[in-house]
């Protein structure tokens, strides 16, 4: 898993119309992260957040809606649990809601520019 994989994912998502369509048709955050993993982009949501923070602000900057910001106010919130069965291993991953919202917001922002 790496920040570079998260960066590669963002670049691919921005340029690949077929990938955008797949993510547009699957709005669930857990499904979207799994789709990215299945497409060969092996990154955690924490690494994805690091990639977003490293992005220069500008016309393509990812912005959160007021509703999304309200969900993550103070950085606290419920945790989501994703079960991932790959290669016979069952990995339980706890993901804070703020990371899920940031990931989903970034993906939604990119695919909305079709």
Secondary structure, DSSP 8 states (H G I E B T S, - for coil): --HHHHHHHHHHHHH-HHHHHHHHT---HHHHHHHHHHTT----HHHHHHHHHHS--STT-----HHHHHHHGGG---EEEEEEEETTEEEEEEEEHHHHHHHHHHHHHHHTT-
